[in-house]
């Protein structure tokens, strides 16, 4: 099975469009950032923000799907961008949370 997949990839290398790969890579990063933000808005019950982001997600998802259906090799930049997008936004949100928690602790200390 692995040999079949590898053979397919090697035969498709000539069909790679670098501009499309770059666009798909950055769009999938954007998709994961928006998705994470959407989940945060949903957890806050902010219906308008979550719905607006949902529309954007469907447009990005449709573009990505069309591209990898046309040429399955295009899934590679999507997968790489998805990993980076999710990892990056969660690291960023964690840093914000740690900073908020530290500031909250300091405010409590100053009130005493």
N, C-alpha and C positions, 0 to 999 in steps of 0.2 A: 504494500500500500504506500509506504513512504517513497519507494522508488517511483511509483506512478505520479505522486504529487510533485516530487522533485523534477521529473521529466516534464510535467506540465509547466512548472515555473520556468525551467530553462527554455522551453519553446516560446514562452510568452515574453521573455526579456526584450525582444525586438519591438513589442507593442507598448512598452512603457513610455509614457509622456511625462517628462520631468516636471513640467509646469502643473499638470494635473496632480501629480504626486505631492508636490509642495502645497498646493491648494487643499487637497484632501487631508494632508497632515495637519495643517493649521486649523482647518474647519473642524476636524475631530477633536482637537484640543479645545476649541471654542465650545463645541457641543458638550463636552464633559464639564467644562466650567459652568455653562448655563444650566445643565442638568443638576449639578450640585446645588447651585443657587436656587433652582426651582424647588428642590426637596426642602431646602431651608425655609423658603417662603410657605410651602405647604405646611410644614411643621408649625409655623407661626400663624396659620390660618389666614394668610394674606391672599385672598382669592384673585384679586386683580393682577398682582405681580406674578403669581404662579400661572395664571391663564395666559398672560402676555408671553412669558418665557416658554410656555408649552407650544405656542404657535411657532415661535422661532425654532424650537427643537424639531418640530415636524418638517419644516422647510429644509433645515440642515440634513436631517435624516433622509429625506427624499433625495436630495442631491447626492449624498454618499451612496445610497442604495442604487440609484441609476448608474453611477460610475462603476461600482463593483459588479453589477449585473452585466454591464457591457464588457468588462474585462476583469475577471476574478482576481488577477494579480494586484488590482488597485486596493484590495483589502489590506495590504501590508502597511501603507502609510496611515490608513484609518486606525488600525490596531495600535500602531506605535503612538499616534497622536492621542488616542483614547487613554492609554496608560499614562502618558505624560500629563495630560489634562487633569485626570482624576488625582494623580499623585500631587501635582502642583497645587491644585485648589485646596485639597485637604491639608497640606502643609501650611498654606497661607491661612486658612481658617483656624487651624490649631494655634498658630502664632498669635492671631487676633484674640483668641479665647484666653490664652495664657497671659497676654498683656492686660486684657480686661480684668481677669481674676486678680492679677497683681495690683492693679489700680484700685479695685474694689477693696482688697485687703488693706491697702494704704489708707483709703478714705475711712474705713472703720477704725483704724488705729488712730487717725487724727481726731476723730470724733470723741474719743475717750479722754 
